[in-house]
Amino acid sequence: MIQQPPPPDHGTGYPGYPPQPYLVPGPPDPKLAPRRSNRLPWVLGGIAVLAALLCLGGAVAVGAWLLTSRAETSYSAGAEATAAAIPSEAPAAVQDVGTWPELPALPAGTDATKLRSTGNGPSTMVAFVNDRSEPVIVSWLDPTGQRVEYQRLEPGGTYLQPTYVGHPWLVSAVDGTEIALFQPVALPSRAVIK
């Protein structure tokens, strides 16, 4: 009898068992692969922080610019304060505006549309005095020549306005009709509205 050789075991230890297939490299096992950090959240977080800092810095810069560009500020405590009386906390020299020289109004033919604020000259103070029988509006002419309303001044009222030489002021009726134009001078003065 012819003896047949046993079926090859192909190294498995089991006769006739088919050989193991070759291992084809596939995607790495996440448990065995080295850990890679995801940088996207850190990059996005850094961009968000930079954007917030730029916005904050921009807001501070714009606020500072607005504070310095709007050179005219009201002496009164707030928008609700009336201009009919001089504040009691004002210095004695300010309270005695009756001794200040009168600021002459610009000639009647002066074209208010051509006037505008030019730079910041020396600081000064103007006391607007309403001698009329109706209320008036006191407006500053900005660097573009536009009116910037500052105060409604009732009849007989006095309004103190810190300003600068080179910053014209327009006084108009409540309906917008021009009454007088004033150019401040270096010394504190009274702008009497007649």
C-alpha positions in Angstrom: 0.0 0.0 0.0 1.1 3.3 -0.9 1.2 5.6 1.8 0.2 9.2 1.1 2.0 11.9 2.8 -0.1 13.9 5.3 -1.7 17.1 3.9 0.5 20.0 4.5 -0.4 22.0 7.5 1.2 25.2 6.1 2.6 26.0 9.5 -0.8 26.1 11.2 -0.5 22.8 13.0 -3.8 21.7 11.5 -3.5 19.4 8.5 -5.2 20.7 5.4 -6.0 24.0 6.9 -5.6 26.7 4.3 -2.7 29.1 4.8 -3.2 32.4 6.5 -3.7 35.3 4.0 -1.1 37.9 3.9 -1.9 40.9 6.1 -2.5 43.9 4.1 -1.8 47.2 5.9 -5.0 49.0 6.6 -6.0 52.0 8.7 -4.1 52.1 12.0 -5.8 50.8 15.0 -6.8 54.0 17.0 -5.8 52.2 20.2 -2.3 51.5 19.0 -1.7 54.6 16.9 0.3 57.4 18.5 -2.0 60.2 19.7 -2.2 63.2 17.4 -3.5 66.4 18.9 -6.2 68.3 17.1 -4.9 71.9 16.7 -8.0 73.3 15.1 -9.8 74.3 18.4 -6.6 76.0 19.6 -6.1 77.9 16.4 -9.8 79.0 16.3 -9.6 80.0 20.0 -6.5 82.0 19.3 -8.1 83.8 16.4 -11.2 84.6 18.6 -9.0 86.0 21.3 -7.1 88.2 18.8 -10.3 89.4 17.2 -11.7 90.3 20.7 -8.5 92.2 21.5 -8.6 94.0 18.2 -12.3 95.0 18.7 -11.6 96.1 22.3 -8.5 98.1 21.1 -10.5 99.6 18.3 -13.4 100.5 20.6 -10.9 102.2 22.9 -9.3 104.1 20.0 -12.6 105.2 18.6 -13.8 106.3 22.1 -10.6 108.3 22.6 -10.9 109.8 19.1 -14.6 110.8 19.8 -13.6 112.4 23.1 -10.8 114.4 21.6 -12.6 115.3 18.3 -15.6 116.6 20.0 -13.7 119.4 21.6 -16.8 121.3 22.8 -18.3 120.1 26.1 -21.1 121.5 28.0 -20.3 123.0 31.4 -23.7 121.9 32.8 -23.9 118.7 34.7 -25.9 116.8 32.1 -28.3 117.0 29.3 -31.2 117.4 31.7 -29.7 120.4 33.4 -31.2 123.7 32.4 -29.1 126.5 31.2 -31.2 129.2 32.8 -28.8 129.6 35.7 -25.1 129.3 36.1 -24.2 126.2 38.2 -23.5 127.0 41.8 -20.4 124.9 41.8 -18.8 127.1 39.1 -15.8 129.1 40.3 -16.5 132.7 41.5 -14.8 134.2 38.4 -17.2 132.2 36.2 -20.2 133.1 38.2 -19.5 136.8 37.6 -20.1 136.7 33.8 -21.6 140.2 34.0 -18.0 141.6 34.2 -16.9 139.7 31.1 -16.5 141.8 27.9 -19.3 141.4 25.3 -18.4 139.3 22.3 -19.7 141.1 19.2 -21.8 139.1 16.8 -20.4 138.6 13.3 -21.8 141.0 10.6 -25.3 140.2 9.4 -24.1 139.3 5.9 -21.8 136.6 7.1 -22.6 133.3 5.4 -22.8 130.6 8.1 -22.5 127.8 5.5 -18.9 128.9 4.9 -17.9 129.0 8.6 -16.5 125.9 10.2 -14.2 125.0 13.2 -10.6 125.1 12.4 -8.2 123.3 14.7 -8.1 123.8 18.4 -6.8 127.3 19.3 -6.4 128.4 22.9 -9.2 127.3 25.2 -11.7 129.9 26.3 -15.2 130.3 27.7 -18.3 131.9 26.2 -21.4 132.9 28.3 -24.4 132.9 26.0 -27.0 135.3 27.3 -30.6 135.2 25.8 -32.0 138.8 25.9 -34.8 137.8 23.6 -38.4 137.0 24.5 -38.3 133.5 22.9 -36.1 130.5 23.3 -33.0 130.1 21.1 -30.8 127.2 20.1 -27.0 127.4 20.6 -25.1 125.3 18.0 -21.4 124.7 17.3 -20.3 124.6 13.7 -18.1 121.5 13.3 -15.1 121.1 11.0 -17.4 120.3 8.1 -19.6 123.4 8.8 -22.6 121.3 10.1 -24.6 122.5 13.1 -24.2 120.5 16.2 -26.9 121.5 18.6 -25.7 122.1 22.2 -28.3 123.9 24.2 -31.8 125.3 24.1 -31.6 128.6 25.9 -34.8 129.9 27.4 -35.6 133.7 27.5 -33.4 135.5 30.1 -31.2 132.4 30.5 -27.4 132.2 30.6 -25.4 129.3 29.3 -21.7 128.7 29.8 -19.8 127.0 27.1 -16.1 126.0 27.2 -14.8 126.2 23.7 -11.7 127.1 21.6 -10.6 130.1 19.6 -11.4 129.2 15.9 -14.7 127.4 16.8 -17.7 129.4 15.6 -21.1 129.3 17.3 -24.5 129.8 15.7 -27.5 131.0 17.6 -30.8 130.3 15.8 -34.5 130.4 16.6 -36.3 127.2 17.4 -37.4 126.9 13.8 -33.7 127.1 12.6 -33.7 130.7 11.4 -30.2 132.2 12.0 -30.1 134.9 14.6 -26.4 135.5 15.3 -22.9 134.1 14.7 -20.1 134.3 17.3 -16.4 133.7 17.0 -14.8 133.2 20.5 -11.7 135.1 21.5 -8.9 134.2 23.9 -10.5 135.9 26.9 -13.8 134.7 28.4 -16.6 136.8 27.0 -20.4 137.2 26.8 -22.4 136.5 23.7 -25.5 138.5 24.2 -28.4 137.3 21.9 -30.6 140.4 21.1 
